[in-house]
Every structure is written in structure tokens, then in C-alpha cells.
Amino acid sequence: MARHLLDAGYDDLRVHNRTKAKALSLVQSGAVWCESAAEAADGADFVFAIVGFPEDVEETFLGERGILSMAKEGAVAVDMTTSEPALAERIYEEAKGREVSTLDAPVSGGDLGARNGTLAIMVGGEEAAFSTVKPLLEVMGGNIALFGPAGSGQRVKMSNQILIATTMIGTVESLLYAVRSGLDADGVIDLIGSGAAGCWSINNLGRRIVKGDFAPGFFIKHFVKDMEIALSDAGRMNLKLQGLALAKEFYDRAVETGLENDGTQGLYKVFEQMSPSGAD
């Protein structure tokens, strides 16, 4: 995502990562390395962050060396992590008191969307801040929309994750059935992926499963985090998401069996283990 900004001519780019080695290719291309999120935010007009868990978001924005400790008045800080709606609201209020605008703008599209600049970006926050930062978001994504006040972007992402959670169960069960039937799994995807069952999961992650590629485009451990957030926020609305709760049970099993660092398509292994070949 940062590479797309550099390539688009935003060459006054400062970067920070908790693992410095992951930012070296950007530094070699002209980005300036910073030792903290605060240093990266100091004097910047726009600040983008994408980390792992809500506690990481809290540290990155509200910590002693966090973005808001150094962000200048009038800056726009954008959290692109999938995180808690309530935390997005709290960061917005804290930033507002410092005359800094914040947006919660989680993304969908996985590693492919990030590399190709085609991410879907769902945004919560004030329209003025969104309008200012939208040209930069358009460098990273292809489907971008503002949905309402702070926290709205995170709630749209929860809707996205709720749908994917149960869709992935269908994807892995469909492919496991095809494989056990002796069918050409790629051929099955070619056909059903272009019909009523077609979806991103079968057409992209299904291909990886067939190849035995379980490398993470999106970690299972992060997906479990997202499901927990969605279930918690739904609970505040007295809303029971029983399908999501069932999907989470299977992903919890994936974590218990050591698959937390696989991509979400690693769920296939769980179902494969539950129905070993040759069983009655």
C-alpha cells in the first residue's frame, strides 16, 4: 500500500514498522525510516496505520510514542486496521480534542488487493476529512465509500467478515467434497466459480487450496479476532449471529491445532482432519 503511494509520486513518505526489515525495500526506494509512529506522524499532513489487533491500534494512536502524540493540527490520521468500532470512536474523540481528524478505514481484498491497488476501503468519520484524503485512498483501492460517523467503517468491515466467515465454510466443504469425489478441483472451480456459487473465496482462495498453498494473505489469528469483535458488537445490539458463532468454532479449532499463522484458507485442513480419507 505504501509502495503505491511512492509510485504515484507521493515521495515525501515516512515509514515505521515494528519489524524494520519489512520496510527496507521502501527505504531503498526513497522512503524515510522513522523509529516510531510518533516520528512518522510529526509534521505530516496524512498518516496511515495498519496493524494487527485493537491493542496495537490503541498503542499506535494513543500511546506515548503514538500518532496523536505528534500529529499536527489539521492532519488527517487514517486507521486501516480491522478493529473495534468503539475504539475508533474513542480515537476520534481524542483526536478531535487535538484538532486532528481521524478516519477508520479498514480494507478488504487481502494481499492481492493490496499488491494490485484494488482494495475495497470502507470509511467512517467526517466527510470533510474523507474528501481530503480520498485521492490517496484511490491510489490504494478501487472501491471506496464513506458510510457515516466514526466507527462506521469498522462496522461495514464486520458485515464483510461475517459474510466471509460462513462463505469460507462452504468453500472448503465444497472443495473437500470435489477432491474426495475424484474430480478435477480446478475444473470444478472454473465452472461453479462462474455461476451462482461464484465468489471471491472460491475463485481466489480455492485456487490456493488446490495448490496446497496455505500461506497467509490474511492470518487465521486475525480473522478470529475479527469474529470476536463482530460477536461482541452484535451482543451490544442484542443480536445473535448464530452462523458466525458456528464458523468461529471451526476457526478456534484451527488455532488450537496450530494453524493460526496460516491464511484463512487453512480452514480446509481442519475439515480434512475432521473427515480423514478412508473413514466410514
N, C-alpha and C positions, 0 to 999 in steps of 0.2 A: 504493500500500500504506500509506504514511504518512497519506494522506487518510482512509482507512478508520478508522485509529486515532483521528484527530481527531473524525471524525463519530460514533464510538462513545463519545465522552466522555473519551477519554484526552488531556485538553487540556494537560497538563504535558509537552509534546512539544518536544524539541530536535532540530534537524536540521543536518546538514552535507552538502554536496555539493561535489565538486571544481569544478563549474560552478555558481556561486551562483545564476545566473539561473533555473536549473531548480528551485530551492527557493523562489522568491519567492512563488508562489501559496500555498504552505503558510505562509510567514511572514505573509502578508497575512491568513490565516485564523486566526492566533493562535499558530503555532509560533514557537519562539525560534531564531534563527540562531546557529550556532556556527562558529568559524573553523577547527576541526579535529575529527577523530574523537575525540581525547582530551577536548576540551572538551565535546563532546556526551555522552560517557560519564561524565564527572565527576559522581559522586553519584547516577547513575541506577540504578534497580532492574533495568531491562531495556534492553538495547542491541541494535538490529538493524542489520545491514550487508548491502548487496547491491551488489557492484561488478562489474568485468569479468573480470579474469584472475587466476590464482593469485598472481602477483606483487603485484597490487593488494590481494588478501586479506592477504598477508603484511605489507604496509605498513600496512594499515588496522588490523590486530590487534596486530602485533608491532613496528611502527615506533616511532620516538622520540616521535611525536605520535599514536600509535595507541591503540586502545581499552584494551588491557591496561595501558597506562602510567598510566591514571587510574581505571580501573574499581574500585569499592569492593568490599570483602569481602562475599560473599553475592550479588553481582549475577549476572545471567544474561545472557551475550552470545551472540547468535544470528547465525551467518553463513548468509545465504540465497543466496549466490553459488553457482553451479555451479563447483566447484573440485576440487583433488586430494585424494583420501581421506587420503593420507599427511600432507598439510598440516593437515587437520582434526585428525588425531591429535596432531600436534605442537603445535597451538594449544591443544588440550585439556590436554595435559601442562603447558604453560607457564602456562595459566590456573589449573590446579589448584594449582600452587605458590604462587599469589597468592590462593588461596581464592575464586576466581571460577569459576562454572560456564559451560561453553560447549556449544553445540549446533551441529551442522552440519545445516542445514535448507533445502536447495535446493528450488526450486519448479518446477512445470510448469503450463502453461496460457497462456503468452505474455502479450501486452499485454491481451488480452481478459479473461483470468483475473484479472490484476492490477486492472484497472478495475472488474470486476464482483464482486471479492471471492470468487472461486470457485477460486482456485489449489489445485492438489494440492501438499501440503507433505510431504516425506519427511525424516525426522529421525533423526539419530544422536546419542547422548550418554546421560547418566544419566537414569533415569526420574523422579527427584525434580525435576530441573531442567525436564524436559519437562512434568510435571504443573503446575508453577508457571506456566510461560509459555503453556500451551496455550490459555487463554481469549483471549489476544492473537492467537495464530496463527489462532484461529477467526474473528476479525474479518477476516482477510486471505484465508482459504482455506476450502474446503468439504470437503476430503478430506485428513485429517491423520493420520499414523501414525508411531510410534517403531519403528525396526527393529533397534536394537541399539546397541553402544558407538560412540564417536567414529569417524567415517569411514563409518558405515553409511548415513547419509542420502545422502552423495555416491555411494556405490556403487549405491544404488537409482536415483539420477538417471542414472548411467551406463547402467543397464539401460534406462531410459526413452529416453536419447539413441540407444543402439544400435538400438532398435526404430524410432524416428523416422527415423533416417538412411536405412535401406533403404525404409521406407514412403514417404518423400518421392520416392525414385526412381520407385516405382510410381505415385505421384500425378501427377508431371509427365509421365511417359511416357503414362499413360492419357489425360490431357487433351490432350497434343500429338496423339495418335492421333485423338481425337474431333474436334479442330479441323481437322486435315488431311483428315478424312473428310467435312467439311462439316456436321457435326452441331451441334445447339444445345448448347453446352457446359454451360450452366446446367441445361438439361433432363437432360443426362447425369448431372450431379451429383445432381439431385433423385432420380433413380431409383437409381443404383448406390450413392449415399450412404446409402440406407435399406435396403440389402441386405447380403449377406455381405462386400462390399468396403467398407462404410461405416466411416469412421474420422474422427478429428478433422482430420487433414491434408486430406482431400478435401473435407470439409464446411465447413471454415473457410478454409484457405489456398487450396484450389481455387477458391473464390469470388473471392478476391483476384486470382488469376492470370487468371481470365476477364475481370476488370475492368481488367487491366493495372496492378494495384496491387502494387508490389514494395517498398513502404515497410516498414521493419523492425518487426515485433513481436518478433523475435529475430534479431539480426545473424548473417549468414553467418560473419563472422570469429569470433564467439563459439561458433558451432556447430562450426567446425573445431577450435577449442581443446578443446571437449568430446570430440570424436572422438579427438584426440591423447591426452587423459587416459585415456579408456577403453582405447585400444590399449596404452598404457603399463602401466596397471594389470593388464590381461589378460596382458601379457607376463610380469609378475611371477608369475602363476599358471601359466605355460607354456601359455596358452590362445590359440589362433589364431582371430581373428574375421575371417574372410576376406570376409564380406559387408560388414562395417563398413569394412574396408580398401578395398574397391572403391568404396563410397559416398564415402569420403574423397577418392579420386582425382578424382571429379567435382566435389566441393566445392573441392578445391585448384585445379581449373581455373577455377572461379568467381572465386576470389581472384586468380588470375593474369590474368584478363580484367577486373579492376577492379570486381567485384561484391561485395566484402567487406562493404560497408555496406548492401547490400540485405537484406531479410528472407530467411529460408530458402527461401521460395517462389521466390526469384530463380534457383534451380537450373533452373527452366523455361527461362530464357534460354540456359543452357548447352546443353541438349538441342536447343533450337530452332536454335542456331548450328551444332551438330554435324550437323543434318539440314535444310539450308536448303530452303525451299519450291521445288518445281520440279526438285529434283535427281533423277537417275535412281536 
